[in-house]
Amino acid sequence: MTVRPPQTKPSTPKLSEVAKFVHVPPSGVSTGWPQVRDKLAELGIRFRWWQVAIARIVLSKNAAGKYTTTIGGVGLSIPRQVGKTFLVGALVFALCLLRPGITAIWSAHRTRTAEETFKKMQGFARRKAIKPFISKVVLGSGEESIEFINGSRIMFGARADGFGRGFDEVDIVIYDEAQILPQSALDDMIPATNQCRQPEGALMFFMGTPPQEKEINAGKAEVFKLMRDSAKQKDEDTAWIEFGADDDYVPTPLPAPLTERDWEQIAKANPSYPDDTPVESILRMRKKLGDASFLLEGAGVWPEIVKQFSPINGALWAENADVGPAPRVRPTGIGVDMSHARAISVGGCWLETESAHVEELWAGFDERACIEWIVQAAGRRTPVMIDSLSPANSMIPVLKARGVKVLPGSANDMSKGCGLVASETEASTLTHADQKSVNDAREGARKRAIGKAGGWGYDRSDPSVEIQPLVAVTLARVAASIKGPKKTDPMAGKVVASW
């Protein structure tokens, strides 16, 4: 028996009552929506109630007349087949007509998505009420744009093809497919908005569906994820609107038909259903995407990614906490790392026949004191690894001169160490001392690719995240593997200093 989808009752609720999560910057005292609404009416475009609510948030202004989101941007986590391209496209067209000389950049991750968006916006440009204001539509790979008679323009392209680099004086940026937006791509484009010429400031849209696990693990979803986290922490410069089904929703697996509960969840996730998105569109999307992707892209459900986002499994890491060796047992290997702020961490690793144990042994800012400690703790036989690209490399020549067996670490060494720590954590053959500094570093660590064969290391690009304790014990694990197991030499004493 096929269950027909229930019909939703007409109503005009608040956006916060229908959307799964809404965060609005508290500084808003007015909105530019009325002027945009009137322009859209002239163009024969009318929004649904939920689109009006989003537009009011997007165009909200503070007491100084600036957009409240000009610093943090507007995040839209919305499933497919909802009409977010129509919503944002209509807003951008209206603003381009209202503000002569606007430059807007619309970037997607994939070339196909960029081309499809460009085709839809060409449809806008051909509308009878809009066409008289269009100067020309530029076709051609990598040069697609819509240019207005008043000097405004909208340019389209794919980030995968390098689109977005080298622009300046940009007033509006749309990051489509924001669930595939690594920090490096953002770094290429954000400086372009620094020369925005509009008195209200620049507008930045980040819109997409919840990211897939592979995108999370590869670090491609970091911008969208961190933006969402910032909104949940009530970031005063960021707006976030998220539509989605309940977190515990599991769609009925194919090929079985969708049930009444499925349709209820779809109605929660998709505010355009059934008025603008028919049943057939939902069923077509479900069939094409499959069960797993439909949950993300069709129902808007974010995966639980806090543990997955760190390259070291958090649950298994917690389970592997254990006491280490006796205080006077010299470590098999030592690792040293230093943060952007020159906070130093020294890690140690002890190898047994089939297991390893790591701990942070020394921490502080005093480089001279750290060197003295390492000289005493390592002696002339225990290998000490320091990444050649770390700020801690300034200690390498001094330690060598003092007779310490220093191993300058390479990218390959880092990749090997990260692989060892991750795999041995999963196999429960690596234990640690449950130290807060190392635990916090594990939680804040992010993955970056090393080479093209699947190797990876910890991302050091964010100076606000102190990962040096994790890097230090990881390097210690590599150093220990070079020397081998079974060490019983006495050491001067195991010390953990505070700063």
C-alpha positions in Angstrom: 0.0 0.0 0.0 1.4 3.4 -1.0 1.2 6.1 1.6 0.3 9.4 0.1 2.1 12.4 1.5 0.1 14.5 4.0 -1.0 17.9 2.9 0.5 20.7 5.0 -1.9 23.3 6.5 -1.6 26.8 5.3 -0.2 29.1 7.9 2.3 31.9 8.4 4.5 30.8 11.3 7.7 32.4 12.4 10.9 31.2 10.7 12.3 30.0 14.1 9.2 27.8 14.5 9.7 26.0 11.2 13.5 26.1 10.6 15.6 23.7 12.6 18.1 26.3 13.7 18.1 30.1 13.2 20.7 32.5 14.6 20.4 36.2 13.9 23.1 38.8 14.8 21.7 40.8 17.8 22.9 44.2 16.5 20.2 44.5 13.8 17.9 47.5 14.2 16.6 47.7 10.6 16.5 45.8 7.3 17.0 46.7 3.7 14.2 44.3 2.7 11.4 46.8 2.0 13.4 48.5 -0.8 14.4 45.1 -2.2 10.8 43.9 -1.9 9.5 46.8 -3.9 12.1 46.3 -6.6 11.2 42.6 -6.8 7.5 43.5 -7.2 8.4 45.7 -10.1 10.2 42.7 -11.7 7.1 40.5 -11.1 8.9 38.4 -8.4 7.1 37.5 -5.1 8.6 35.5 -2.3 7.0 32.9 0.0 6.7 33.8 3.6 9.9 31.9 4.6 11.9 33.5 1.8 10.8 36.9 3.1 11.9 36.0 6.6 15.4 34.9 5.3 15.7 38.1 3.2 15.0 40.2 6.2 17.8 38.5 8.1 20.2 38.7 5.1 19.6 42.5 4.7 19.5 43.3 8.4 21.5 46.4 9.4 23.0 47.8 12.6 22.6 51.3 14.0 25.5 52.5 11.8 23.6 51.3 8.7 26.0 48.4 8.0 24.9 44.9 7.2 25.0 42.9 10.5 26.6 40.0 8.7 29.2 41.9 6.6 32.0 40.3 8.8 30.8 36.8 9.5 28.4 36.2 6.5 25.1 34.4 6.1 25.0 30.6 6.2 22.1 28.7 4.6 22.0 25.0 5.3 19.1 23.9 3.1 18.3 20.6 1.3 18.1 20.3 -2.4 14.9 21.1 -4.2 14.0 24.0 -1.9 14.7 26.9 -4.2 17.8 28.6 -2.5 19.2 29.5 -5.9 16.0 31.3 -6.8 16.0 33.1 -3.4 19.6 34.3 -3.5 19.5 35.0 -7.2 16.5 37.2 -6.9 18.0 39.1 -4.1 21.3 39.6 -6.0 19.5 40.8 -9.1 17.4 43.3 -7.1 20.5 44.7 -5.4 22.4 44.9 -8.7 19.5 47.0 -10.1 19.2 49.2 -7.0 23.0 49.8 -6.5 24.8 50.8 -9.7 28.3 49.3 -10.0 27.8 46.3 -7.8 30.2 43.4 -8.5 28.9 40.0 -7.4 30.8 36.7 -7.7 28.9 33.4 -7.7 31.2 30.5 -7.1 30.3 26.8 -7.0 32.7 23.9 -6.3 31.9 21.9 -9.4 31.9 23.2 -13.0 28.5 21.6 -13.6 26.9 23.4 -10.8 28.3 26.7 -11.9 27.0 26.1 -15.4 23.5 25.2 -14.2 23.4 28.2 -12.0 24.5 30.5 -14.8 21.7 29.0 -17.0 19.1 29.7 -14.3 20.3 33.3 -13.9 20.2 33.8 -17.7 16.5 32.9 -17.4 16.2 35.7 -14.9 18.0 38.1 -17.3 15.5 37.2 -20.1 12.4 38.1 -18.1 10.4 40.8 -19.8 10.7 43.1 -16.8 14.4 42.6 -16.3 15.7 42.3 -19.9 15.7 46.1 -20.5 18.2 46.6 -17.7 20.7 44.0 -19.0 23.6 45.2 -21.1 24.9 41.8 -22.2 25.3 38.2 -21.1 28.9 37.0 -21.6 29.3 33.3 -22.6 32.4 31.3 -22.6 34.2 28.9 -20.3 35.6 30.7 -17.3 34.2 34.1 -18.4 30.5 33.7 -17.8 28.8 36.9 -16.5 25.6 39.0 -16.6 26.3 42.7 -17.0 23.8 45.4 -16.3 23.4 48.8 -18.0 24.1 50.6 -14.7 27.5 49.0 -14.4 26.6 46.1 -12.0 27.7 42.6 -12.9 27.4 39.0 -11.7 30.2 36.6 -12.6 30.0 32.8 -12.4 32.6 30.1 -12.1 33.8 26.9 -10.4 36.3 27.0 -7.5 37.7 23.7 -8.8 38.9 25.6 -11.9 40.5 28.3 -9.9 37.6 30.8 -10.2 37.7 33.5 -7.5 41.3 34.4 -7.4 42.6 37.9 -8.3 39.4 39.8 -8.0 39.1 43.1 -6.1 36.4 45.5 -5.2 33.8 42.8 -4.8 30.5 43.7 -3.1 28.7 40.3 -3.0 30.1 36.8 -2.8 28.0 33.7 -3.1 29.7 30.4 -2.0 27.4 27.8 -3.5 28.1 24.2 -2.5 29.6 25.6 0.7 29.7 22.1 2.1 32.8 21.7 -0.1 34.7 24.8 0.8 38.1 24.4 2.3 39.8 27.3 4.1 42.3 27.6 1.2 39.5 28.5 -1.2 38.1 31.0 1.2 41.5 32.6 1.6 41.7 33.2 -2.2 38.4 35.1 -2.3 37.7 36.9 1.0 40.4 39.6 0.4 38.4 40.7 -2.6 35.6 42.0 -0.3 38.0 44.3 1.6 37.6 46.9 -1.1 33.8 46.7 -1.2 32.4 50.1 -2.4 28.9 49.8 -1.0 28.1 51.9 2.2 26.3 49.0 3.8 29.3 46.7 3.4 29.8 43.4 1.6 27.4 40.5 1.6 28.7 37.0 1.8 26.4 34.0 1.3 27.5 30.5 2.3 24.8 28.0 1.1 24.8 24.3 0.8 23.6 21.0 2.1 25.1 19.1 5.1 28.5 17.7 4.1 29.3 14.1 3.5 31.7 12.2 5.8 34.4 12.0 3.2 34.3 15.8 2.8 34.6 16.2 6.6 37.5 13.8 6.9 39.3 15.5 4.0 39.0 18.9 5.6 36.8 20.2 2.7 33.9 21.1 5.0 35.8 23.0 7.6 34.5 26.5 6.6 30.8 25.5 6.6 31.2 23.4 9.8 33.1 26.1 11.7 30.5 28.7 10.6 27.7 26.6 11.9 29.6 26.1 15.2 30.1 29.9 15.5 26.4 30.5 15.0 25.6 27.9 17.7 27.9 29.8 20.0 25.9 33.0 19.2 28.6 34.7 17.1 27.5 38.4 16.8 28.6 38.8 13.2 27.2 35.6 11.7 23.7 34.6 10.6 22.7 31.0 10.1 19.5 29.5 8.8 19.2 25.7 8.8 16.3 23.6 7.6 16.4 19.9 8.3 14.6 16.8 9.5 14.9 15.5 13.1 18.4 14.4 14.1 17.2 10.8 14.7 15.4 10.6 11.4 16.3 7.6 9.2 14.6 7.5 5.8 12.7 4.3 4.8 15.3 2.3 2.8 14.8 1.9 -1.0 13.0 0.3 -2.7 10.2 0.5 -0.1 7.9 3.5 -0.5 8.1 6.5 1.8 5.9 6.3 4.8 3.7 9.0 6.5 6.6 9.7 8.9 9.0 10.1 6.0 6.7 12.8 4.5 6.3 14.6 7.8 10.1 14.8 8.1 10.4 16.0 4.5 7.9 18.7 5.2 10.1 19.8 8.2 13.2 19.9 6.0 11.7 21.5 2.9 9.7 24.7 3.4 8.9 24.7 -0.4 7.0 21.4 -0.2 4.4 20.8 -1.4 3.5 24.3 -2.8 6.6 24.7 -5.0 8.3 21.3 -4.8 6.0 18.5 -5.9 6.0 14.9 -4.6 7.6 13.7 -7.9 10.7 15.9 -7.3 11.2 14.5 -3.9 10.8 10.9 -5.1 13.1 11.5 -8.1 15.8 13.0 -5.8 15.5 10.0 -3.4 15.9 7.5 -6.2 18.9 9.3 -7.7 20.7 10.1 -4.5 20.3 6.8 -2.6 19.5 6.4 1.1 22.7 7.9 2.7 22.9 11.0 0.5 19.2 11.6 0.6 19.5 11.9 4.4 22.0 14.7 4.0 21.0 16.4 0.8 17.3 15.6 0.7 16.4 15.8 4.4 19.2 18.3 5.6 20.4 16.2 8.5 23.9 17.0 9.7 26.0 14.0 10.7 27.5 13.9 14.2 30.9 15.1 13.1 32.7 16.5 16.2 34.6 13.2 16.7 35.0 12.6 13.0 36.3 16.0 12.4 39.4 15.3 14.4 41.7 12.8 12.6 42.1 10.9 15.9 39.0 9.1 17.0 37.8 10.8 20.2 35.8 7.9 21.7 38.7 5.4 21.2 41.2 7.9 22.4 39.3 8.3 25.7 39.1 4.5 26.1 42.9 4.2 25.7 43.9 6.4 28.7 46.2 4.5 31.0 49.1 4.9 33.5 52.5 5.0 31.9 55.9 3.6 32.9 57.6 4.3 36.2 58.8 7.9 36.7 62.5 7.1 36.2 62.2 5.0 33.0 63.7 6.9 30.1 61.4 7.2 27.0 62.2 5.3 23.9 61.8 8.5 21.8 61.2 12.2 22.4 59.4 14.7 20.2 59.4 18.5 20.5 57.1 21.1 18.9 56.3 24.8 19.3 53.2 26.8 18.6 52.8 30.1 16.7 53.0 31.9 20.0 56.2 29.9 20.9 54.6 27.7 23.5 56.8 24.6 23.7 55.7 21.0 24.3 58.0 18.0 24.8 56.4 14.5 24.3 57.7 11.1 25.2 57.0 7.6 23.9 57.7 4.3 25.5 57.6 1.1 23.3 56.8 -2.3 24.5 56.7 -5.4 22.4 53.2 -4.8 21.0 52.1 -1.5 22.3 53.2 2.1 22.9 52.5 4.8 25.5 52.8 8.6 25.0 52.8 11.5 27.4 53.6 15.2 27.4 56.7 15.5 29.6 57.5 19.2 29.6 55.6 22.4 28.6 56.4 26.1 28.8 57.8 29.1 27.0 61.4 29.1 28.2 63.4 27.7 25.3 66.7 27.7 27.3 65.1 25.8 30.1 63.5 23.3 27.7 66.9 22.6 26.1 68.5 21.9 29.5 65.6 19.6 30.3 66.0 17.7 27.0 69.8 17.4 27.4 69.3 15.7 30.8 66.3 13.6 29.8 67.6 12.3 26.5 71.2 11.9 27.2 73.2 10.9 24.1 71.2 7.9 23.1 67.5 8.7 23.1 66.5 10.1 19.7 64.7 13.5 19.8 62.6 14.5 16.7 61.8 18.1 15.8 59.9 19.0 12.7 62.2 21.0 10.4 59.3 23.3 9.5 58.2 23.9 13.2 59.3 27.1 15.0 61.0 24.6 17.4 63.7 24.0 14.7 65.7 26.8 16.3 66.6 24.3 19.1 68.1 21.7 16.6 71.6 23.2 16.3 71.9 23.9 20.0 70.8 20.4 21.0 73.2 18.8 18.5 76.0 20.9 19.9 75.2 19.5 23.3 75.5 16.0 22.1 71.8 15.1 21.8 70.7 12.7 19.1 68.4 15.1 17.2 66.4 13.9 14.2 65.1 16.8 12.0 61.6 15.6 11.0 60.3 15.7 7.4 56.9 15.8 5.9 57.2 12.0 5.5 58.0 11.6 9.2 54.9 13.6 10.1 52.8 11.6 7.8 54.2 8.3 9.3 53.6 9.5 12.9 50.0 10.7 12.3 49.3 7.3 10.6 50.8 5.4 13.5 48.9 7.4 16.2 45.6 7.1 14.3 45.9 3.4 13.5 47.2 2.4 16.9 44.5 4.4 18.6 41.9 2.5 16.6 43.7 -0.8 17.4 43.9 0.1 21.1 47.7 -0.5 21.0 48.5 3.1 21.9 47.9 4.4 25.4 48.2 7.9 26.8 48.2 9.6 30.2 44.8 11.4 29.8 46.4 14.8 30.0 44.2 17.8 29.4 46.7 19.5 27.1 47.0 16.5 24.8 43.3 15.8 24.9 42.5 19.4 23.9 45.0 19.3 21.2 43.5 16.1 19.8 40.0 17.6 19.8 41.2 20.7 18.0 43.4 19.0 15.5 42.5 19.1 11.8 43.8 17.0 8.9 45.8 18.4 6.0 47.0 16.4 3.0 50.7 15.4 2.6 51.6 14.4 -0.9 49.2 12.7 -3.3 49.2 9.1 -1.9 46.8 9.6 1.0 49.3 10.8 3.6 48.3 13.5 6.0 49.5 15.6 8.9 48.0 18.1 11.4 46.9 21.5 10.1 49.0 24.2 11.7 47.3 27.1 9.9 45.0 28.3 12.7 47.1 30.0 15.4 44.2 29.9 17.8 44.3 26.1 18.1 47.2 24.8 20.1 48.1 21.4 18.8 51.8 21.3 19.8 51.2 18.7 22.6 49.7 16.3 20.1 52.4 17.0 17.5 55.1 16.5 20.2 53.8 13.0 21.2 53.3 12.1 17.5 56.9 13.0 16.8 58.0 11.1 19.9 56.1 8.0 18.5 58.2 8.3 15.2 61.4 8.8 17.1 60.7 5.7 19.2 60.1 3.6 16.2 63.5 4.5 14.9 65.3 3.3 18.0 63.3 0.2 19.0 61.6 -1.1 22.1 62.7 -2.1 25.6 64.3 0.9 27.4 65.1 0.7 31.1 67.8 3.4 31.4 67.2 5.8 34.4 66.4 9.4 33.6 66.7 12.5 35.6 63.0 12.5 36.5 59.8 13.1 34.6 58.6 16.7 34.9 55.6 18.5 33.5 56.0 22.3 33.9 53.0 24.7 33.7 52.9 28.1 32.0 
